[in-house]
Amino acid sequence: MNEKPIAAGKSSFDLVDPEKVFAELQLQPETVFLDVACGVGNYAVAAAEFIGTGGVIHAVDLWEEGIAALRERIDQMALTQIHAEVGDVSRSLPVEDDSVDVVLMATVLHDLVADGTAVGTLRGIVRVLKPQGRLVIIEFDKVESEPGPPVAIRLSPGEVEEIVAPYGFCEEHIKAVGPTTYLISFKTV
Protein backbone atom coordinates (compact mmCIF):
# COMPACT_ATOMS: atom_id res chain seq x y z
CA MET A 1 0.00 0.00 0.00
CA ASN A 2 1.35 3.43 -0.93
CA GLU A 3 1.96 5.95 1.82
CA LYS A 4 -0.73 8.64 1.85
CA PRO A 5 0.59 11.75 0.05
CA ILE A 6 0.80 14.95 2.12
CA ALA A 7 -2.27 16.64 0.65
CA ALA A 8 -4.30 13.47 0.04
CA GLY A 9 -7.97 14.00 0.71
CA LYS A 10 -7.75 17.78 0.50
CA SER A 11 -9.34 18.99 -2.71
CA SER A 12 -9.16 22.56 -3.93
CA PHE A 13 -12.38 22.05 -5.89
CA ASP A 14 -14.48 23.67 -3.16
CA LEU A 15 -12.09 26.64 -3.04
CA VAL A 16 -12.55 27.66 -6.67
CA ASP A 17 -15.38 28.95 -8.83
CA PRO A 18 -15.99 25.95 -11.14
CA GLU A 19 -17.55 28.17 -13.82
CA LYS A 20 -14.37 30.26 -14.05
CA VAL A 21 -12.12 27.18 -14.03
CA PHE A 22 -14.02 25.34 -16.75
CA ALA A 23 -14.32 28.47 -18.88
CA GLU A 24 -10.51 28.67 -18.79
CA LEU A 25 -10.02 24.94 -19.46
CA GLN A 26 -12.01 25.32 -22.71
CA LEU A 27 -13.01 21.65 -22.74
CA GLN A 28 -15.01 20.56 -25.77
CA PRO A 29 -16.68 17.31 -26.77
CA GLU A 30 -14.00 14.77 -27.68
CA THR A 31 -11.24 16.55 -25.73
CA VAL A 32 -8.56 14.36 -24.19
CA PHE A 33 -8.02 15.72 -20.68
CA LEU A 34 -5.47 14.76 -18.02
CA ASP A 35 -6.01 15.56 -14.33
CA VAL A 36 -2.56 15.23 -12.72
CA ALA A 37 -2.57 14.21 -9.04
CA CYS A 38 -6.36 14.12 -9.16
CA GLY A 39 -7.06 12.99 -5.58
CA VAL A 40 -10.67 11.81 -5.45
CA GLY A 41 -11.25 13.21 -8.95
CA ASN A 42 -13.56 16.17 -8.38
CA TYR A 43 -12.23 18.04 -11.41
CA ALA A 44 -12.27 14.90 -13.57
CA VAL A 45 -15.91 14.15 -12.72
CA ALA A 46 -16.92 17.76 -13.40
CA ALA A 47 -15.00 17.69 -16.71
CA ALA A 48 -17.14 14.77 -17.93
CA GLU A 49 -20.07 17.13 -18.45
CA PHE A 50 -18.05 19.24 -20.91
CA ILE A 51 -16.21 16.44 -22.71
CA GLY A 52 -19.09 14.04 -23.13
CA THR A 53 -18.75 10.39 -24.04
CA GLY A 54 -16.65 11.06 -27.14
CA GLY A 55 -13.71 12.38 -25.13
CA VAL A 56 -11.31 10.81 -22.68
CA ILE A 57 -10.42 11.88 -19.15
CA HIS A 58 -7.28 10.47 -17.55
CA ALA A 59 -7.19 10.89 -13.77
CA VAL A 60 -3.92 9.87 -12.11
CA ASP A 61 -2.88 9.95 -8.47
CA LEU A 62 -0.47 8.12 -6.17
CA TRP A 63 -3.13 7.89 -3.45
CA GLU A 64 -4.75 4.46 -3.86
CA GLU A 65 -7.75 5.26 -1.63
CA GLY A 66 -8.52 8.39 -3.63
CA ILE A 67 -8.46 6.48 -6.91
CA ALA A 68 -10.62 3.72 -5.39
CA ALA A 69 -13.18 6.35 -4.33
CA LEU A 70 -13.08 7.90 -7.80
CA ARG A 71 -13.60 4.51 -9.45
CA GLU A 72 -16.70 3.97 -7.27
CA ARG A 73 -18.08 7.36 -8.37
CA ILE A 74 -17.31 6.56 -12.00
CA ASP A 75 -19.23 3.28 -11.73
CA GLN A 76 -22.18 4.84 -9.87
CA MET A 77 -22.44 7.67 -12.41
CA ALA A 78 -21.68 5.46 -15.47
CA LEU A 79 -18.88 7.81 -16.59
CA THR A 80 -17.18 5.58 -19.13
CA GLN A 81 -14.92 8.36 -20.41
CA ILE A 82 -12.94 8.62 -17.14
CA HIS A 83 -9.92 6.34 -16.74
CA ALA A 84 -8.68 6.47 -13.14
CA GLU A 85 -5.17 5.12 -12.51
CA VAL A 86 -2.90 4.84 -9.51
CA GLY A 87 0.45 6.25 -10.52
CA ASP A 88 3.36 8.36 -9.40
CA VAL A 89 3.03 11.39 -11.69
CA SER A 90 6.66 12.33 -11.03
CA ARG A 91 7.90 9.04 -12.50
CA SER A 92 5.53 8.09 -15.27
CA LEU A 93 2.17 9.17 -16.60
CA PRO A 94 0.16 6.15 -17.83
CA VAL A 95 -0.88 8.01 -20.98
CA GLU A 96 0.26 7.70 -24.60
CA ASP A 97 2.71 10.18 -26.12
CA ASP A 98 1.19 13.21 -27.89
CA SER A 99 -2.36 12.24 -26.95
CA VAL A 100 -3.63 14.92 -24.51
CA ASP A 101 -5.24 18.25 -25.39
CA VAL A 102 -5.42 19.80 -21.90
CA VAL A 103 -3.53 18.99 -18.69
CA LEU A 104 -4.73 20.27 -15.32
CA MET A 105 -2.53 20.53 -12.23
CA ALA A 106 -4.86 21.77 -9.50
CA THR A 107 -2.98 22.92 -6.39
CA VAL A 108 -0.30 20.26 -6.80
CA LEU A 109 2.71 22.00 -8.36
CA HIS A 110 3.77 23.57 -5.03
CA ASP A 111 3.91 20.08 -3.43
CA LEU A 112 5.91 18.65 -6.34
CA VAL A 113 8.38 21.55 -6.13
CA ALA A 114 8.69 21.15 -2.35
CA ASP A 115 9.28 17.39 -2.79
CA GLY A 116 11.80 17.93 -5.60
CA THR A 117 9.68 15.90 -8.03
CA ALA A 118 8.35 18.60 -10.37
CA VAL A 119 10.95 17.91 -13.09
CA GLY A 120 9.76 14.35 -13.71
CA THR A 121 6.13 15.43 -13.76
CA LEU A 122 6.72 18.28 -16.19
CA ARG A 123 8.76 16.03 -18.50
CA GLY A 124 5.89 13.56 -18.48
CA ILE A 125 3.39 16.30 -19.30
CA VAL A 126 5.49 17.45 -22.25
CA ARG A 127 5.61 13.84 -23.49
CA VAL A 128 1.84 13.31 -23.37
CA LEU A 129 0.67 16.72 -24.63
CA LYS A 130 -0.27 17.10 -28.28
CA PRO A 131 1.41 19.88 -30.26
CA GLN A 132 -0.49 23.08 -29.37
CA GLY A 133 -1.65 21.42 -26.13
CA ARG A 134 -2.41 23.44 -23.02
CA LEU A 135 -1.24 23.19 -19.43
CA VAL A 136 -3.51 24.79 -16.82
CA ILE A 137 -2.23 25.23 -13.28
CA ILE A 138 -4.26 26.28 -10.24
CA GLU A 139 -2.30 27.46 -7.22
CA PHE A 140 -2.87 29.30 -3.96
CA ASP A 141 -2.06 33.00 -3.78
CA LYS A 142 1.31 33.51 -2.11
CA VAL A 143 -0.18 35.07 1.01
CA GLU A 144 -0.98 33.62 4.42
CA SER A 145 -4.52 32.23 4.29
CA GLU A 146 -6.54 29.25 5.37
CA PRO A 147 -7.02 26.70 4.02
CA GLY A 148 -3.92 25.96 2.03
CA PRO A 149 -0.29 25.05 2.34
CA PRO A 150 2.23 27.12 4.32
CA VAL A 151 3.04 30.39 2.55
CA ALA A 152 6.69 29.30 2.33
CA ILE A 153 5.86 26.64 -0.29
CA ARG A 154 3.18 28.55 -2.20
CA LEU A 155 4.11 29.72 -5.67
CA SER A 156 3.50 33.13 -7.18
CA PRO A 157 2.45 33.29 -10.83
CA GLY A 158 5.98 34.45 -11.69
CA GLU A 159 7.49 31.45 -9.94
CA VAL A 160 5.11 29.08 -11.74
CA GLU A 161 6.09 30.61 -15.06
CA GLU A 162 9.82 30.25 -14.25
CA ILE A 163 9.28 26.58 -13.37
CA VAL A 164 7.38 25.61 -16.54
CA ALA A 165 9.03 27.89 -19.16
CA PRO A 166 12.10 25.63 -19.62
CA TYR A 167 9.72 22.87 -20.78
CA GLY A 168 8.47 24.91 -23.73
CA PHE A 169 5.41 26.55 -22.16
CA CYS A 170 4.37 30.13 -22.83
CA GLU A 171 1.90 31.89 -20.54
CA GLU A 172 -1.50 32.65 -22.05
CA HIS A 173 -3.05 34.41 -19.06
CA ILE A 174 -3.70 34.47 -15.31
CA LYS A 175 -7.09 34.69 -13.63
CA ALA A 176 -8.35 34.63 -10.05
CA VAL A 177 -10.63 31.60 -9.66
CA GLY A 178 -11.36 31.82 -5.94
CA PRO A 179 -10.77 34.03 -2.91
CA THR A 180 -7.27 32.61 -2.41
CA THR A 181 -6.58 30.78 -5.69
CA TYR A 182 -5.50 31.69 -9.20
CA LEU A 183 -5.31 29.85 -12.49
CA ILE A 184 -2.50 30.28 -14.97
CA SER A 185 -2.85 28.91 -18.47
CA PHE A 186 0.06 27.93 -20.72
CA LYS A 187 0.32 26.75 -24.30
CA THR A 188 3.13 24.79 -25.86
CA VAL A 189 5.46 26.76 -28.09
N, C-alpha and C positions, 0 to 999 in steps of 0.2 A: 504494500500500500504506500502510495506517495505521501510524503509529509505535506500537511496543509500549507499552501502558500500564505505569505504574510497577510494579504488583503482578501483572502478567500472568504466568500460570503458577503462581502461588502460591495454592493453594486452602486455605481454612480447614476444609474438610470433614474432614480427618484430625485436626483439633484439637478437634473437638466430639464429643459423644455423640449419634449420629444418632437413637437412640430418644427422647432428651429433646427434641431439635429437632423431630422429626416429631410428637411428642405435642403440642407447643406450636403447631405449624402447623395442626393439626386439619383436615388434608386429607381429603376424602371423595370417593367416586366422583362424577364429573361436576363437580368443582371446576375453576374457571379460576384458574390459578396463574401468577404472573409472577416470574421469577428475574432481578433487576436486576443487571447487571454479572456475569454468570454464569460468566465464564472458560471452562473446559472443560466446564462443566455438571454437575458432580458432584451438586449438590442437585437439579437438574432431573431427572436420570436416576433418582435415588432416589425423587423424588416420584411418578414414573410408577407405582410399585407401589401407592401409596395412591389415586391418582386414577383409575386404570384407563383403558380406551379411550374412555369416555364423557366424560372431561374434556379440558381443554386446558392445555398447559404452554407458556408463552412464555419463551424464554431469550434474553436480549439482552446483547451485549457489543460493545465497540469493537474488541477484539482479534480480527482476522480469523483468525489461526491457531487460536485457541481455539475459535471457532465452527466452523471446518473440522473440527477434531478431534471436536467434539461431533456434528456431522452424520454423521461416519463411525460413531460409536458408535450413533447413532439408527438408521442403516441396518442395522448389524450386529445390533442387538437388536430390530429391527422395532418401534420405539417411535413409532407414527404420531401419538400425541397431543402430541409435543414439536415445537414450531416454533422453530428456532434462527435468529436474525437478527443480522447485524452492524449495530450502531447505537450512536450516541453518546447514552447515556441522559440526559445533561444537556441535550440539545437536543430530542430527540423520541423517544418510545417508540412503536414500530410496532405499537400495540395500539389497538383501538376504545375510544371513550369508554364509561365505566360498564359495563365488561365483565369486570372481574377481581374475584375473591373474596378472594384472598390475595396480597400482594406480599412477597417476601423480599429483603432487602438484607443479604447475608452478608459481613461485614468489608469493606464498601465505603464506608460513610458517611464514615468518617474521611478517606479519600482525596479524596472529593468536597468535603468541607469544606476540606481543605488546598489543593485546586486552585481553590476558589471557584466550584465548579459544582453545589453541593448544591441551590441554589434551583431551577434548571431541572429537576433530577431530581425533586424533591419536588412541583413543580407538575404534572409529567407523571404522577406516581403518583396525585395527587388526581384528575386528569382520567380516568384509566383505571379507578380503583376504583369498584365498585358502592356504592350507599348501604349502610351497615353493613359495608363491607369492612374488612379487617384489614391492617395493615402490621407486619411482623415484622423486627426488626433484630438482627443478631448483631454484636457488637463485642468487641474485646480489652479486658480489665481495664486500667484506667489505672495500671499499675505496670510497672516495668522487667521484661521477661521475653523469652525467646526461645522460639519464633520470634515474629514480629510486628513491627509498625511501631515507630518511635521513640516513646517515651512522650509526647513533646511533641505528637504529633498524635493520640494515642489519645483517645477520648471516654468520659467517665464516663456512667453512666445519666442523671444529672441534666442533663448537657450534651446528650445525645441528646434528652431530653424537651424541653428549651428550643428545640432546632433544629426539631423536628417539630410542636410545639404550635401555632404560628401557621398551620399548614396544616389545622387542624381535627382533629388527632389527640389522643386521650385515652389515657393509659397504662392498660393492663389489668394487667400484672404483669411482673416481672423474675425471671429464673431463671438460675443458673449452668448452662452446658451443656458445659463443659470446664474443664480446670485453669486456663486463663487467658482464657476467653471467657464472655460472658454473652449472653442473649437478652432483648430487651425487646419486648413485644407491645403494639400500639396498635390501637384501633378508631376509626372515623370518628365524629364527633359530629353 
